[in-house]
Amino acid sequence: MLQGKREGYTVEKPYLRPFGEIVHVLIHVVAIRNADGKVVRFISQIEDITRHKQHERQLAERAALLELEIEAVRGGFWQMDILTGMFETSDRLTQFIGGPTAARLDLERYVNRVNVNDGAQASTLPVRRDLNSPKE
């Protein structure tokens, strides 16, 4: 910054409070220059991002747990966004149903693979009906 190669920077740092609590911050620093381009002062801002870092850690832990759960389901899984109708199967479920070279299944092809005796239990109609009903 003193050599004029940059006007400022941002750095993330943890700090330790007196009672052992860790505080995560973003430090933003900007150089203020005079008409000749010489740095005459710096302005800095310290932003507490501790809560953001906690949420980030919780999200990473949940993602890791979900990954372990998915690995535990040997037959694979499917997921559907009821509001948009987007449906997709995992590669493992696709291969479990259709073999090693099978393409992922859309909802129609998946439903066509459901045993006719299990059709009523596999229906998404009750969920879609609940989503479209007026809320009290």
The 8 nearest C-alpha neighbors of each residue, nearest first, counted from 0:
[[1, 5, 3, 2, 6, 4, 7, 30],
 [0, 2, 3, 38, 4, 37, 30, 5],
 [3, 1, 0, 4, 5, 37, 38, 36],
 [4, 2, 0, 1, 5, 6, 36, 37],
 [3, 5, 2, 0, 6, 1, 7, 30],
 [6, 4, 0, 3, 7, 8, 2, 1],
 [5, 7, 30, 0, 29, 3, 4, 8],
 [8, 6, 29, 28, 5, 30, 0, 9],
 [7, 9, 28, 27, 10, 29, 6, 5],
 [10, 8, 27, 26, 28, 25, 11, 7],
 [9, 11, 26, 25, 12, 8, 27, 24],
 [12, 10, 25, 24, 26, 9, 13, 23],
 [11, 13, 24, 23, 25, 10, 14, 26],
 [14, 12, 23, 22, 24, 21, 15, 11],
 [15, 13, 22, 21, 23, 16, 12, 24],
 [14, 16, 21, 20, 19, 22, 17, 13],
 [15, 17, 20, 19, 18, 21, 14, 22],
 [18, 16, 19, 15, 20, 21, 14, 22],
 [19, 17, 16, 20, 15, 21, 22, 14],
 [18, 20, 16, 17, 15, 21, 14, 22],
 [21, 19, 16, 15, 18, 22, 17, 14],
 [22, 20, 15, 14, 16, 13, 19, 23],
 [21, 23, 14, 49, 13, 15, 24, 20],
 [24, 22, 13, 49, 48, 12, 47, 14],
 [25, 23, 47, 48, 46, 12, 11, 13],
 [24, 26, 11, 46, 10, 45, 27, 12],
 [25, 27, 45, 10, 9, 44, 11, 24],
 [26, 28, 9, 44, 43, 8, 25, 45],
 [27, 29, 43, 7, 8, 42, 9, 26],
 [30, 28, 7, 42, 41, 6, 43, 31],
 [31, 29, 41, 6, 7, 38, 40, 32],
 [30, 32, 40, 38, 41, 39, 29, 33],
 [33, 31, 38, 37, 36, 39, 30, 34],
 [32, 34, 36, 35, 37, 39, 38, 31],
 [33, 35, 36, 32, 37, 38, 39, 31],
 [36, 34, 33, 37, 32, 38, 39, 31],
 [37, 35, 32, 33, 34, 38, 3, 31],
 [36, 38, 32, 33, 35, 39, 34, 1],
 [39, 37, 32, 31, 40, 30, 1, 36],
 [38, 40, 32, 31, 37, 33, 41, 30],
 [41, 39, 31, 38, 30, 42, 32, 29],
 [40, 42, 30, 29, 31, 43, 28, 39],
 [43, 41, 29, 28, 30, 40, 44, 31],
 [42, 44, 28, 27, 29, 41, 45, 26],
 [43, 45, 27, 26, 46, 28, 42, 25],
 [44, 46, 26, 25, 24, 27, 47, 43],
 [45, 47, 25, 24, 48, 26, 44, 27],
 [46, 48, 24, 49, 23, 25, 45, 22],
 [49, 47, 51, 24, 23, 50, 46, 52],
 [50, 48, 23, 52, 51, 22, 47, 53],
 [49, 51, 53, 52, 48, 54, 47, 23],
 [50, 52, 54, 48, 53, 49, 55, 56],
 [51, 53, 55, 49, 50, 54, 56, 48],
 [54, 52, 50, 56, 55, 51, 57, 49],
 [55, 53, 57, 51, 56, 52, 58, 50],
 [54, 56, 52, 58, 53, 57, 51, 59],
 [55, 57, 59, 53, 54, 58, 52, 60],
 [58, 56, 54, 60, 59, 55, 61, 53],
 [57, 59, 61, 55, 56, 60, 54, 62],
 [58, 60, 62, 56, 57, 61, 63, 55],
 [61, 59, 57, 63, 58, 62, 64, 56],
 [62, 60, 64, 58, 63, 59, 65, 57],
 [61, 63, 59, 65, 64, 60, 58, 66],
 [62, 64, 66, 60, 61, 65, 59, 67],
 [65, 63, 61, 67, 66, 62, 60, 68],
 [66, 64, 68, 62, 67, 63, 61, 69],
 [65, 67, 63, 69, 64, 68, 62, 70],
 [68, 66, 64, 70, 65, 69, 71, 63],
 [69, 67, 65, 71, 70, 66, 64, 72],
 [68, 70, 66, 72, 71, 67, 65, 75],
 [71, 69, 67, 68, 72, 66, 73, 75],
 [70, 72, 68, 69, 73, 67, 66, 75],
 [73, 71, 69, 70, 74, 75, 68, 76],
 [72, 74, 75, 71, 70, 91, 69, 92],
 [75, 73, 92, 72, 95, 91, 76, 96],
 [76, 74, 92, 91, 73, 72, 89, 69],
 [75, 77, 89, 92, 88, 74, 78, 72],
 [78, 76, 88, 87, 89, 79, 75, 86],
 [77, 79, 87, 86, 88, 76, 80, 85],
 [78, 80, 86, 85, 81, 87, 84, 77],
 [79, 81, 85, 84, 82, 83, 86, 78],
 [80, 82, 84, 83, 79, 127, 85, 126],
 [81, 83, 80, 84, 127, 130, 85, 79],
 [84, 82, 85, 80, 81, 79, 86, 127],
 [83, 85, 81, 80, 82, 86, 79, 106],
 [86, 84, 80, 83, 79, 87, 81, 82],
 [87, 85, 79, 106, 78, 105, 84, 80],
 [88, 86, 78, 77, 105, 104, 79, 89],
 [87, 89, 77, 76, 103, 104, 92, 93],
 [88, 90, 92, 91, 76, 75, 77, 93],
 [89, 91, 93, 92, 94, 88, 103, 75],
 [90, 92, 75, 94, 89, 93, 95, 74],
 [93, 91, 75, 95, 89, 74, 94, 90],
 [94, 92, 90, 96, 91, 95, 103, 97],
 [93, 95, 98, 99, 97, 91, 92, 96],
 [94, 96, 92, 93, 98, 97, 91, 74],
 [97, 95, 93, 94, 92, 98, 112, 101],
 [98, 96, 101, 94, 93, 95, 99, 100],
 [97, 99, 94, 101, 100, 95, 96, 93],
 [98, 100, 94, 101, 97, 95, 93, 102],
 [101, 99, 98, 102, 94, 97, 93, 103],
 [102, 100, 97, 98, 99, 94, 93, 103],
 [101, 103, 104, 100, 93, 97, 94, 90],
 [104, 102, 93, 88, 101, 105, 90, 87],
 [105, 103, 109, 108, 88, 102, 106, 87],
 [104, 106, 108, 107, 87, 86, 109, 103],
 [107, 105, 109, 108, 86, 110, 104, 87],
 [106, 108, 110, 109, 105, 111, 104, 112],
 [109, 107, 111, 105, 110, 106, 104, 112],
 [108, 110, 106, 112, 111, 107, 104, 105],
 [111, 109, 113, 107, 112, 108, 106, 118],
 [110, 112, 108, 109, 113, 107, 114, 106],
 [111, 113, 109, 110, 114, 108, 96, 115],
 [114, 112, 110, 111, 115, 118, 117, 109],
 [113, 115, 117, 116, 112, 118, 111, 110],
 [116, 114, 118, 117, 113, 119, 112, 111],
 [115, 117, 114, 118, 119, 113, 120, 121],
 [118, 116, 114, 115, 120, 119, 121, 113],
 [119, 117, 121, 115, 120, 116, 122, 113],
 [118, 120, 122, 121, 117, 116, 115, 123],
 [119, 121, 118, 117, 122, 123, 116, 113],
 [122, 120, 118, 119, 117, 123, 113, 110],
 [121, 123, 119, 124, 120, 118, 125, 126],
 [122, 124, 126, 125, 127, 121, 81, 120],
 [123, 125, 127, 126, 122, 128, 129, 121],
 [126, 124, 128, 127, 123, 129, 122, 130],
 [127, 125, 129, 128, 124, 123, 130, 81],
 [126, 128, 124, 130, 129, 125, 123, 131],
 [127, 129, 125, 131, 126, 130, 124, 132],
 [130, 128, 126, 132, 127, 131, 125, 133],
 [131, 129, 127, 128, 132, 126, 82, 133],
 [130, 132, 128, 129, 127, 133, 126, 134],
 [131, 133, 129, 130, 128, 134, 127, 135],
 [134, 132, 131, 135, 130, 129, 128, 127],
 [135, 133, 132, 131, 130, 129, 128, 127],
 [134, 133, 132, 129, 130, 131, 128, 126]]
